[in-house]
Amino acid sequence: MFNTNARNSPNPTWDATSSTKIKMTKEDAARIQSSNAKSGADTGKLSFPARAQAAGDKNANAGQGQGEGGKK
């Protein structure tokens, strides 16, 4: 059953009423891509799994390199 109560939701990622943005992780992206591949769905460059992977990579790299002043 779909739970729309933010406080009681066991998984806030799927909460339609939550105003909190939850960032895609690399693990989330891998799970999406694996599920689509197993079901025979498209996992190509413009597919949702590919965009999820790109978002997971971007979020994972977002904290790296800050405060270092760029490349050395």
FIFIZA-509823 format. One line per field, with one value per residue (C-alpha): residue number from 1; y negated, z negated, x; chain. Coordinates in steps of 0.001 Angstrom, whole numbers, plus 500000, padded with zeros to 6 digits. Layout:
num = [NUM, ...]
c2 = [Y, ...]
c3 = [Z, ...]
c1 = [X, ...]
cadena = [A, ...]
This chain:
num = [1, 2, 3, 4, 5, 6, 7, 8, 9, 10, 11, 12, 13, 14, 15, 16, 17, 18, 19, 20, 21, 22, 23, 24, 25, 26, 27, 28, 29, 30, 31, 32, 33, 34, 35, 36, 37, 38, 39, 40, 41, 42, 43, 44, 45, 46, 47, 48, 49, 50, 51, 52, 53, 54, 55, 56, 57, 58, 59, 60, 61, 62, 63, 64, 65, 66, 67, 68, 69, 70, 71, 72]
c2 = [500000, 496516, 494534, 490773, 489944, 488521, 489248, 492865, 493721, 496548, 495306, 491504, 491837, 492925, 490418, 488275, 485641, 485126, 481749, 483065, 483875, 487173, 487437, 490454, 492617, 494911, 497853, 496629, 496279, 499756, 501255, 499480, 500472, 504093, 504392, 502965, 505159, 508309, 507478, 506853, 503124, 500554, 499492, 497390, 493898, 491998, 494450, 493778, 496172, 494280, 490931, 492404, 493563, 490120, 488488, 490979, 490309, 486541, 486691, 488964, 486576, 483390, 483295, 484223, 481563, 478763, 476560, 477854, 474967, 477057, 479389, 479613]
c3 = [500000, 500809, 497630, 498013, 494347, 494191, 490496, 490686, 494038, 493790, 496974, 497414, 500959, 502088, 500019, 502356, 499689, 498532, 499307, 498569, 501628, 501375, 503667, 505870, 504642, 506695, 504892, 505865, 509479, 509527, 508170, 510823, 513638, 512483, 512191, 515668, 517225, 515632, 516963, 520456, 520407, 522158, 520215, 523027, 522946, 522730, 520460, 516896, 515480, 517344, 516030, 512520, 512799, 513976, 511035, 508586, 509967, 509837, 506230, 505188, 506696, 505443, 502184, 503670, 504413, 502424, 500640, 502554, 504995, 508138, 509836, 508681]
c1 = [500000, 501219, 501763, 501367, 501931, 505475, 505988, 504897, 506440, 508976, 510656, 510527, 511911, 508452, 506497, 504396, 503733, 507308, 508840, 512341, 514424, 516257, 519261, 519863, 522716, 524912, 523309, 519811, 520912, 522457, 519252, 517164, 519494, 519686, 515933, 515362, 518053, 516604, 513141, 514507, 513714, 515879, 518978, 520460, 521881, 518566, 516733, 515646, 518285, 521010, 519766, 519561, 523170, 524263, 522473, 523996, 527478, 526927, 525706, 528577, 531120, 529452, 531425, 534794, 537339, 535731, 538192, 541186, 541411, 541019, 543477, 547044]
cadena = [A, A, A, A, A, A, A, A, A, A, A, A, A, A, A, A, A, A, A, A, A, A, A, A, A, A, A, A, A, A, A, A, A, A, A, A, A, A, A, A, A, A, A, A, A, A, A, A, A, A, A, A, A, A, A, A, A, A, A, A, A, A, A, A, A, A, A, A, A, A, A, A]
